[in-house]
Each structure stands twice: as C-alpha cells, then as structure tokens.
Amino acid sequence: MIVYAVEPGGRYVTVAESLALRPEGKRGVYVNLTNQCTCACTFCLRSLKDMAEDHSLWLAREPSEAEVRAELSALPWELVSEIVFCGFGEPTMRLETLTNLLRWLRAEHMGIPTRLNTNGLSDLFHGRDTAPDFDGLLDVVSISLNASNAERYLELTRSRFGLPSFEAMLAFAERAKAYVPDVVLTVVDHVEDDGEIARCRAICEARGLRLRVRPYEAS
C-alpha cells in the first residue's frame, strides 16, 4: 500500500477499508514511499525479509511522485486528521519526492497537519544538513531515539553508518527545531527497561526535546 490508514490493534488497511469500517470521524492517513532504510532495527519486521515481503506495506516498486499525489488527491479530505510520512522504509531516503509532496500538501490542503516519522539519519545519507529542507513544510517530526548511548543505539538499529549515527541523529533533531514546530524523539516500550527510558528522557530534557514512548508492535 502507498497510502493507508491504521485501525485499532495496529491493523494497516487501505483508506477505502478504513472508511467502510468507520464511515464517520477523522483519521490519520499514512504515506509509504519506500522499502529502503539505512537501519535494520532488531525489533522491526522489515528486518525479516520473507515476512516483510508478505506484509501489506511492502512495495513491489517505489511509487512515483505523481502516483502518490494521485492517491492523495482522491482522499475524502473532510475525514483526514493528518498526513504522516511513515511506511515500511525511511522516507528521507527519497528526500526530493518527500519535500515536493509536502509543498504540494501545504499548497492544496493547508489546514491539514503533516508529520514525518524518521530515523533522523538523513544528514549522513545525503552528506549535508537536511533540516532546512523541511522549513515550513512539517508540523511534527518524530525521530527514533531508541537508546541513550551510541553503543546501545547501534546494537538496536544496526545503522549502516556505525557509531556516529547516534550523535548525527541527535544533531538533526536539535537543528530541526529551527524549522519544525514540534520535534519529538521516541523509544519503544518492551524493547528498553524503565532505567534506559529514564536516561532517554534526560537526554531529551537536556536538549529541549520531547520524548514519546511508543508501544511495541510485534506484527
């Protein structure tokens, strides 16, 4: 699925299926741009290739910008609460497509909040400061913190960029505050214990960032 909704229990469904289940009421709509990711997190289903390819979010090919725009254009916008760029892979690996779509959304549906869920490693992937690319385009950026130190972060995420990934992710989060109103760092419960989550919270407080503890999804 390119454009989808999430129903209670973490079920990923098409927007049409979501509307059939809940004809009334607003819902978040998610955009899935790629299967690619610069991490191979130990707790992520996409790390298990056979399971990933059977998953409803696994893309047979990456959609073009025009294809994504067409699916978004067909939405019942009166029932959309926000647009979230998330999906099975890392959206910022398609940075130009991502920012073009965000500009289009701002122009066509200015009142709809936008959010990006990211691993925060786009600077390392693109070899430059990417935070300014989101100036005025996002309401929220949610960044996977995952751990309180570089060693544990690498153990969990298996980032292709190695130990420097942790500080690069935090640096991106801090720079993003200048361009995005709400910058959130996240950890996953049942992956880390209370002590580690407390250390993550202290990191966020020290850097003026907000922490959210995400529920673990096994499927």
MIDOSE-1310 file (N, C-alpha, C; in nm, 2 decimals, decimal comma, always signed):
residues 219
mivy	+0,08/-0,12/+0,00/+0,00/+0,00/+0,00/+0,09/+0,13/+0,00; +0,05/+0,22/-0,08/+0,12/+0,35/-0,08/+0,06/+0,45/+0,02; -0,08/+0,46/+0,02/-0,15/+0,54/+0,11/-0,24/+0,45/+0,19; -0,24/+0,47/+0,32/-0,31/+0,37/+0,41/-0,35/+0,44/+0,54
avep	-0,43/+0,36/+0,61/-0,48/+0,41/+0,75/-0,44/+0,30/+0,85; -0,45/+0,33/+0,97/-0,42/+0,24/+1,08/-0,54/+0,23/+1,17; -0,60/+0,11/+1,18/-0,71/+0,08/+1,26/-0,67/+0,03/+1,40; -0,76/+0,03/+1,50/-0,73/-0,02/+1,63/-0,66/-0,16/+1,63
ggry	-0,57/-0,18/+1,71/-0,49/-0,30/+1,71/-0,37/-0,30/+1,62; -0,35/-0,18/+1,55/-0,24/-0,17/+1,46/-0,26/-0,23/+1,33; -0,38/-0,25/+1,28/-0,41/-0,30/+1,15/-0,39/-0,20/+1,04; -0,31/-0,23/+0,94/-0,28/-0,14/+0,83/-0,39/-0,18/+0,72
vtva	-0,47/-0,08/+0,68/-0,57/-0,10/+0,58/-0,57/+0,01/+0,48; -0,63/-0,02/+0,37/-0,65/+0,09/+0,27/-0,74/+0,19/+0,33; -0,74/+0,31/+0,27/-0,83/+0,42/+0,32/-0,98/+0,38/+0,29; -1,00/+0,31/+0,18/-1,14/+0,26/+0,15/-1,18/+0,16/+0,26
esla	-1,10/+0,07/+0,30/-1,13/-0,02/+0,40/-1,16/+0,05/+0,53; -1,08/+0,15/+0,56/-1,10/+0,23/+0,68/-1,23/+0,30/+0,68; -1,27/+0,35/+0,57/-1,40/+0,42/+0,56/-1,52/+0,33/+0,57; -1,50/+0,20/+0,52/-1,60/+0,10/+0,53/-1,62/+0,07/+0,68
lrpe	-1,51/+0,06/+0,75/-1,52/+0,03/+0,90/-1,57/+0,14/+0,98; -1,53/+0,26/+0,94/-1,56/+0,39/+1,02/-1,60/+0,49/+0,92; -1,73/+0,49/+0,87/-1,77/+0,59/+0,77/-1,76/+0,73/+0,82; -1,77/+0,76/+0,95/-1,76/+0,89/+1,00/-1,64/+0,91/+1,09
gkrg	-1,61/+1,03/+1,11/-1,49/+1,06/+1,20/-1,36/+1,07/+1,12; -1,27/+1,16/+1,17/-1,15/+1,18/+1,10/-1,05/+1,07/+1,14; -0,95/+1,05/+1,05/-0,84/+0,96/+1,08/-0,71/+1,01/+1,02; -0,60/+0,96/+1,07/-0,47/+0,99/+1,01/-0,45/+0,91/+0,89
vyvn	-0,39/+0,96/+0,79/-0,36/+0,89/+0,66/-0,21/+0,89/+0,65; -0,15/+0,77/+0,62/-0,01/+0,75/+0,61/+0,04/+0,73/+0,47; +0,16/+0,78/+0,44/+0,22/+0,77/+0,31/+0,34/+0,68/+0,31; +0,35/+0,58/+0,23/+0,46/+0,48/+0,23/+0,54/+0,50/+0,10
ltnq	+0,66/+0,56/+0,11/+0,73/+0,60/-0,01/+0,83/+0,49/-0,05; +0,88/+0,41/+0,04/+0,99/+0,32/+0,01/+1,01/+0,21/+0,10; +1,07/+0,10/+0,06/+1,11/-0,01/+0,15/+1,25/+0,01/+0,20; +1,32/+0,10/+0,14/+1,46/+0,12/+0,18/+1,48/+0,18/+0,32
ctca	+1,58/+0,14/+0,39/+1,61/+0,20/+0,51/+1,76/+0,19/+0,54; +1,81/+0,30/+0,61/+1,96/+0,30/+0,65/+1,98/+0,22/+0,78; +1,88/+0,17/+0,84/+1,89/+0,09/+0,96/+1,82/-0,05/+0,93; +1,86/-0,14/+1,02/+1,80/-0,28/+1,02/+1,77/-0,31/+1,16
ctfc	+1,67/-0,24/+1,22/+1,65/-0,25/+1,36/+1,61/-0,39/+1,40; +1,66/-0,43/+1,52/+1,63/-0,57/+1,56/+1,49/-0,59/+1,59; +1,41/-0,49/+1,62/+1,27/-0,50/+1,66/+1,18/-0,47/+1,54; +1,23/-0,45/+1,42/+1,15/-0,41/+1,31/+1,12/-0,53/+1,22
lrsl	+0,99/-0,55/+1,18/+0,95/-0,66/+1,10/+1,03/-0,66/+0,96; +1,06/-0,54/+0,91/+1,12/-0,54/+0,78/+1,26/-0,60/+0,78; +1,32/-0,63/+0,90/+1,45/-0,70/+0,90/+1,43/-0,84/+0,87; +1,31/-0,90/+0,87/+1,29/-1,04/+0,84/+1,23/-1,04/+0,70
kdma	+1,32/-1,05/+0,60/+1,28/-1,03/+0,46/+1,16/-1,11/+0,41; +1,15/-1,24/+0,44/+1,04/-1,32/+0,40/+0,91/-1,26/+0,45; +0,91/-1,23/+0,58/+0,79/-1,17/+0,64/+0,76/-1,04/+0,59; +0,86/-0,96/+0,56/+0,84/-0,82/+0,51/+0,77/-0,82/+0,37
edhs	+0,81/-0,92/+0,29/+0,76/-0,92/+0,15/+0,61/-0,97/+0,15; +0,57/-1,03/+0,26/+0,43/-1,07/+0,27/+0,34/-0,96/+0,34; +0,41/-0,86/+0,39/+0,34/-0,75/+0,46/+0,27/-0,66/+0,37; +0,15/-0,61/+0,41/+0,07/-0,52/+0,33/+0,14/-0,39/+0,29
lwla	+0,25/-0,35/+0,37/+0,32/-0,23/+0,34/+0,44/-0,25/+0,25; +0,47/-0,37/+0,22/+0,59/-0,40/+0,13/+0,55/-0,35/-0,01; +0,64/-0,27/-0,07/+0,61/-0,22/-0,20/+0,68/-0,30/-0,31; +0,60/-0,34/-0,41/+0,67/-0,41/-0,52/+0,76/-0,32/-0,60
reps	+0,74/-0,19/-0,60/+0,83/-0,09/-0,65/+0,80/+0,04/-0,59; +0,89/+0,13/-0,59/+0,87/+0,26/-0,53/+0,77/+0,34/-0,62; +0,67/+0,40/-0,56/+0,58/+0,49/-0,64/+0,64/+0,62/-0,68; +0,60/+0,66/-0,79/+0,64/+0,80/-0,84/+0,57/+0,90/-0,76
eaev	+0,63/+1,02/-0,77/+0,56/+1,14/-0,70/+0,42/+1,16/-0,76; +0,40/+1,14/-0,88/+0,27/+1,16/-0,94/+0,17/+1,06/-0,89; +0,22/+0,93/-0,88/+0,13/+0,83/-0,83/+0,08/+0,86/-0,68; +0,18/+0,90/-0,60/+0,14/+0,93/-0,46/+0,04/+1,05/-0,46
rael	+0,07/+1,15/-0,54/-0,01/+1,27/-0,54/-0,16/+1,23/-0,59; -0,17/+1,14/-0,69/-0,30/+1,10/-0,73/-0,38/+1,03/-0,62; -0,31/+0,94/-0,55/-0,38/+0,87/-0,44/-0,42/+0,97/-0,33; -0,34/+1,07/-0,30/-0,37/+1,17/-0,20/-0,49/+1,26/-0,25
salp	-0,48/+1,29/-0,38/-0,59/+1,38/-0,43/-0,73/+1,31/-0,42; -0,73/+1,18/-0,42/-0,86/+1,11/-0,42/-0,91/+1,09/-0,28; -0,84/+1,13/-0,18/-0,89/+1,12/-0,04/-1,01/+1,20/-0,01; -1,10/+1,15/+0,08/-1,21/+1,23/+0,13/-1,15/+1,33/+0,24
welv	-1,10/+1,44/+0,20/-1,02/+1,53/+0,28/-1,10/+1,58/+0,41; -1,23/+1,58/+0,40/-1,30/+1,62/+0,52/-1,29/+1,52/+0,63; -1,24/+1,40/+0,60/-1,22/+1,29/+0,70/-1,08/+1,27/+0,74; -0,99/+1,35/+0,69/-0,84/+1,34/+0,72/-0,80/+1,43/+0,83
seiv	-0,74/+1,37/+0,94/-0,70/+1,45/+1,05/-0,55/+1,49/+1,04; -0,47/+1,41/+0,97/-0,33/+1,45/+0,95/-0,27/+1,35/+0,84; -0,16/+1,40/+0,78/-0,09/+1,32/+0,68/+0,04/+1,29/+0,74; +0,08/+1,16/+0,75/+0,20/+1,11/+0,81/+0,29/+1,04/+0,71
fcgf	+0,41/+1,08/+0,69/+0,50/+1,01/+0,60/+0,58/+0,91/+0,69; +0,55/+0,78/+0,66/+0,60/+0,68/+0,75/+0,63/+0,56/+0,67; +0,54/+0,45/+0,68/+0,55/+0,34/+0,60/+0,65/+0,24/+0,64; +0,70/+0,15/+0,55/+0,79/+0,04/+0,58/+0,94/+0,08/+0,58
gept	+0,97/+0,18/+0,51/+1,11/+0,22/+0,50/+1,13/+0,36/+0,55; +1,25/+0,42/+0,52/+1,29/+0,55/+0,57/+1,25/+0,66/+0,47; +1,15/+0,74/+0,49/+1,10/+0,84/+0,39/+1,21/+0,93/+0,34; +1,30/+0,97/+0,43/+1,40/+1,07/+0,38/+1,50/+1,02/+0,28
mrle	+1,50/+0,89/+0,26/+1,59/+0,84/+0,15/+1,54/+0,88/+0,02; +1,41/+0,93/+0,01/+1,35/+0,99/-0,11/+1,32/+1,14/-0,08; +1,42/+1,21/-0,04/+1,41/+1,34/+0,02/+1,34/+1,44/-0,08; +1,38/+1,44/-0,21/+1,32/+1,53/-0,30/+1,17/+1,50/-0,32
tltn	+1,14/+1,38/-0,34/+1,00/+1,34/-0,35/+0,92/+1,38/-0,23; +0,98/+1,35/-0,11/+0,91/+1,38/+0,01/+0,88/+1,53/+0,03; +0,98/+1,61/+0,00/+0,96/+1,76/+0,02/+0,87/+1,81/-0,09; +0,88/+1,76/-0,21/+0,78/+1,81/-0,31/+0,64/+1,78/-0,27
llrw	+0,62/+1,66/-0,22/+0,48/+1,62/-0,18/+0,43/+1,71/-0,06; +0,53/+1,74/+0,03/+0,49/+1,83/+0,14/+0,45/+1,97/+0,09; +0,53/+2,02/+0,00/+0,50/+2,15/-0,06/+0,36/+2,15/-0,12; +0,33/+2,04/-0,20/+0,20/+2,03/-0,26/+0,09/+2,02/-0,16
lrae	+0,11/+1,95/-0,05/+0,01/+1,94/+0,06/-0,01/+2,08/+0,12; +0,09/+2,15/+0,14/+0,08/+2,29/+0,20/+0,00/+2,38/+0,11; +0,02/+2,36/-0,02/-0,05/+2,45/-0,12/-0,20/+2,41/-0,13; -0,22/+2,28/-0,14/-0,36/+2,23/-0,17/-0,44/+2,21/-0,04
hmgi	-0,38/+2,17/+0,07/-0,46/+2,14/+0,19/-0,39/+2,20/+0,31; -0,38/+2,33/+0,31/-0,30/+2,40/+0,41/-0,34/+2,37/+0,55; -0,47/+2,34/+0,58/-0,51/+2,32/+0,71/-0,49/+2,18/+0,77; -0,43/+2,09/+0,69/-0,41/+1,95/+0,73/-0,27/+1,94/+0,79
ptrl	-0,26/+1,90/+0,92/-0,13/+1,88/+0,98/-0,05/+1,77/+0,91; +0,08/+1,79/+0,91/+0,18/+1,70/+0,84/+0,28/+1,65/+0,94; +0,31/+1,52/+0,93/+0,41/+1,46/+1,03/+0,51/+1,37/+0,95; +0,63/+1,37/+0,99/+0,73/+1,28/+0,93/+0,78/+1,19/+1,04
ntng	+0,78/+1,06/+1,02/+0,84/+0,96/+1,11/+0,97/+0,92/+1,05; +1,08/+0,94/+1,12/+1,21/+0,92/+1,06/+1,31/+0,87/+1,16; +1,42/+0,81/+1,10/+1,53/+0,76/+1,19/+1,63/+0,88/+1,22; +1,61/+0,99/+1,15/+1,69/+1,11/+1,18/+1,83/+1,10/+1,12
lsdl	+1,86/+1,01/+1,03/+1,99/+0,99/+0,97/+2,00/+1,05/+0,83; +1,91/+1,14/+0,79/+1,92/+1,19/+0,65/+2,04/+1,27/+0,62; +2,10/+1,33/+0,73/+2,22/+1,41/+0,70/+2,34/+1,32/+0,66; +2,35/+1,20/+0,72/+2,45/+1,11/+0,69/+2,43/+1,05/+0,55
fhgr	+2,30/+1,02/+0,52/+2,27/+0,96/+0,39/+2,30/+1,05/+0,28; +2,26/+1,18/+0,29/+2,27/+1,28/+0,18/+2,40/+1,36/+0,19; +2,47/+1,34/+0,30/+2,60/+1,41/+0,31/+2,59/+1,56/+0,33; +2,48/+1,61/+0,39/+2,47/+1,75/+0,42/+2,36/+1,77/+0,52
dtap	+2,35/+1,90/+0,57/+2,24/+1,93/+0,66/+2,11/+1,94/+0,59; +2,02/+1,85/+0,63/+1,89/+1,84/+0,56/+1,78/+1,90/+0,64; +1,80/+1,94/+0,76/+1,69/+2,00/+0,84/+1,63/+2,12/+0,77; +1,70/+2,21/+0,71/+1,64/+2,32/+0,64/+1,54/+2,29/+0,53
dfdg	+1,56/+2,17/+0,47/+1,47/+2,12/+0,37/+1,32/+2,12/+0,41; +1,30/+2,11/+0,54/+1,16/+2,09/+0,60/+1,11/+2,23/+0,65; +1,17/+2,34/+0,62/+1,13/+2,47/+0,67/+0,99/+2,50/+0,62; +0,90/+2,51/+0,71/+0,76/+2,55/+0,68/+0,67/+2,44/+0,62
lldv	+0,73/+2,31/+0,62/+0,66/+2,20/+0,55/+0,60/+2,10/+0,65; +0,65/+2,10/+0,77/+0,60/+2,00/+0,86/+0,55/+2,06/+0,99; +0,45/+2,00/+1,05/+0,40/+2,04/+1,18/+0,48/+1,96/+1,29; +0,51/+1,83/+1,26/+0,57/+1,74/+1,36/+0,68/+1,66/+1,29
vsis	+0,79/+1,64/+1,35/+0,89/+1,54/+1,31/+0,91/+1,45/+1,42; +0,89/+1,32/+1,40/+0,91/+1,22/+1,51/+1,03/+1,14/+1,47; +1,13/+1,14/+1,56/+1,26/+1,08/+1,53/+1,29/+0,96/+1,63; +1,33/+0,85/+1,58/+1,35/+0,73/+1,66/+1,49/+0,75/+1,74
lnas	+1,47/+0,77/+1,87/+1,59/+0,78/+1,95/+1,65/+0,64/+1,99; +1,56/+0,56/+2,03/+1,59/+0,41/+2,05/+1,67/+0,38/+2,17; +1,77/+0,46/+2,21/+1,87/+0,43/+2,31/+1,93/+0,56/+2,37; +2,00/+0,54/+2,48/+2,06/+0,66/+2,55/+2,21/+0,67/+2,52
naer	+2,27/+0,58/+2,44/+2,41/+0,59/+2,41/+2,44/+0,53/+2,27; +2,55/+0,57/+2,22/+2,58/+0,53/+2,08/+2,60/+0,37/+2,06; +2,65/+0,31/+2,16/+2,67/+0,16/+2,15/+2,54/+0,09/+2,15; +2,45/+0,12/+2,25/+2,32/+0,06/+2,25/+2,24/+0,09/+2,13
ylel	+2,25/+0,22/+2,08/+2,18/+0,26/+1,96/+2,22/+0,17/+1,84; +2,35/+0,15/+1,82/+2,40/+0,07/+1,71/+2,36/-0,07/+1,73; +2,36/-0,12/+1,85/+2,32/-0,26/+1,87/+2,17/-0,28/+1,83; +2,09/-0,18/+1,86/+1,94/-0,20/+1,83/+1,91/-0,17/+1,68
trsr	+1,98/-0,06/+1,63/+1,94/-0,02/+1,49/+2,02/-0,08/+1,38; +2,14/-0,12/+1,41/+2,23/-0,18/+1,31/+2,25/-0,08/+1,19; +2,26/+0,05/+1,23/+2,27/+0,15/+1,12/+2,39/+0,13/+1,04; +2,38/+0,15/+0,91/+2,49/+0,13/+0,81/+2,60/+0,23/+0,84
fglp	+2,57/+0,34/+0,92/+2,67/+0,44/+0,94/+2,75/+0,42/+1,07; +2,72/+0,32/+1,14/+2,80/+0,29/+1,26/+2,78/+0,38/+1,38; +2,88/+0,38/+1,47/+2,86/+0,46/+1,59/+2,83/+0,61/+1,57; +2,88/+0,68/+1,47/+2,85/+0,82/+1,45/+2,70/+0,85/+1,43
sfea	+2,62/+0,74/+1,41/+2,48/+0,76/+1,38/+2,41/+0,83/+1,50; +2,44/+0,79/+1,62/+2,37/+0,84/+1,74/+2,38/+0,99/+1,75; +2,50/+1,04/+1,75/+2,52/+1,19/+1,76/+2,46/+1,26/+1,64; +2,47/+1,20/+1,52/+2,41/+1,26/+1,40/+2,26/+1,27/+1,41
mlaf	+2,20/+1,17/+1,46/+2,05/+1,17/+1,48/+2,01/+1,28/+1,58; +2,09/+1,30/+1,69/+2,06/+1,40/+1,79/+2,08/+1,54/+1,74; +2,19/+1,55/+1,66/+2,22/+1,68/+1,60/+2,11/+1,72/+1,50; +2,06/+1,63/+1,42/+1,95/+1,66/+1,33/+1,83/+1,70/+1,41
aera	+1,80/+1,63/+1,52/+1,68/+1,67/+1,60/+1,69/+1,81/+1,65; +1,81/+1,85/+1,70/+1,83/+1,98/+1,75/+1,81/+2,09/+1,64; +1,87/+2,06/+1,53/+1,86/+2,16/+1,42/+1,72/+2,17/+1,36; +1,65/+2,06/+1,37/+1,51/+2,06/+1,31/+1,42/+2,15/+1,39
kayv	+1,45/+2,18/+1,52/+1,37/+2,27/+1,60/+1,36/+2,41/+1,54; +1,46/+2,45/+1,46/+1,45/+2,58/+1,39/+1,35/+2,58/+1,28; +1,31/+2,47/+1,23/+1,23/+2,46/+1,11/+1,09/+2,39/+1,13; +1,08/+2,31/+1,23/+0,96/+2,23/+1,26/+0,91/+2,27/+1,40
pdvv	+0,78/+2,30/+1,41/+0,73/+2,34/+1,54/+0,74/+2,24/+1,65; +0,72/+2,11/+1,62/+0,72/+2,01/+1,72/+0,82/+1,90/+1,68; +0,92/+1,88/+1,76/+1,02/+1,78/+1,73/+1,02/+1,68/+1,85; +0,99/+1,55/+1,82/+0,97/+1,45/+1,92/+1,07/+1,34/+1,90
ltvv	+1,13/+1,29/+2,00/+1,21/+1,17/+2,00/+1,13/+1,06/+2,06; +1,15/+0,94/+2,00/+1,07/+0,82/+2,05/+1,16/+0,70/+2,09; +1,11/+0,63/+2,19/+1,17/+0,50/+2,22/+1,05/+0,40/+2,22; +1,09/+0,27/+2,21/+0,98/+0,17/+2,21/+0,98/+0,09/+2,34
dhve	+0,86/+0,09/+2,40/+0,85/+0,01/+2,52/+0,86/-0,14/+2,50; +0,89/-0,21/+2,60/+0,92/-0,36/+2,59/+1,05/-0,39/+2,51; +1,11/-0,29/+2,46/+1,25/-0,30/+2,40/+1,35/-0,26/+2,50; +1,32/-0,15/+2,57/+1,41/-0,09/+2,67/+1,34/-0,10/+2,81
ddge	+1,42/-0,11/+2,92/+1,36/-0,11/+3,05/+1,34/+0,03/+3,10; +1,28/+0,04/+3,22/+1,25/+0,17/+3,27/+1,37/+0,26/+3,29; +1,48/+0,20/+3,34/+1,60/+0,28/+3,36/+1,65/+0,34/+3,23; +1,65/+0,26/+3,12/+1,70/+0,32/+2,99/+1,61/+0,42/+2,94
iarc	+1,48/+0,40/+2,96/+1,38/+0,50/+2,91/+1,40/+0,63/+2,99; +1,43/+0,62/+3,12/+1,46/+0,74/+3,20/+1,58/+0,82/+3,15; +1,68/+0,74/+3,11/+1,81/+0,81/+3,06/+1,77/+0,87/+2,93; +1,69/+0,81/+2,85/+1,65/+0,88/+2,72/+1,57/+1,01/+2,75
raic	+1,49/+1,00/+2,85/+1,41/+1,12/+2,88/+1,50/+1,24/+2,93; +1,61/+1,20/+3,00/+1,70/+1,30/+3,05/+1,78/+1,36/+2,93; +1,81/+1,28/+2,83/+1,88/+1,34/+2,71/+1,78/+1,44/+2,64; +1,66/+1,40/+2,63/+1,56/+1,49/+2,56/+1,55/+1,62/+2,64
earg	+1,54/+1,61/+2,77/+1,52/+1,73/+2,85/+1,64/+1,82/+2,84; +1,76/+1,77/+2,83/+1,88/+1,84/+2,83/+1,89/+1,92/+2,69; +1,83/+1,87/+2,59/+1,84/+1,93/+2,46/+1,71/+2,00/+2,42; +1,62/+2,01/+2,51/+1,49/+2,08/+2,48/+1,40/+2,01/+2,38
lrlr	+1,40/+1,88/+2,39/+1,32/+1,79/+2,30/+1,22/+1,71/+2,38; +1,12/+1,67/+2,32/+1,01/+1,59/+2,38/+1,03/+1,44/+2,36; +1,01/+1,36/+2,46/+1,02/+1,22/+2,44/+0,88/+1,15/+2,44; +0,86/+1,06/+2,35/+0,73/+0,98/+2,35/+0,77/+0,83/+2,35
vrpy	+0,71/+0,76/+2,44/+0,73/+0,61/+2,45/+0,63/+0,54/+2,36; +0,68/+0,48/+2,25/+0,59/+0,42/+2,16/+0,56/+0,27/+2,20; +0,43/+0,23/+2,18/+0,40/+0,09/+2,21/+0,47/+0,00/+2,11; +0,52/-0,12/+2,16/+0,58/-0,21/+2,07/+0,48/-0,29/+1,99
eas	+0,50/-0,30/+1,86/+0,41/-0,37/+1,77/+0,49/-0,49/+1,71; +0,43/-0,61/+1,75/+0,50/-0,73/+1,71/+0,46/-0,78/+1,57; +0,37/-0,71/+1,51/+0,33/-0,76/+1,37/+0,30/-0,64/+1,29
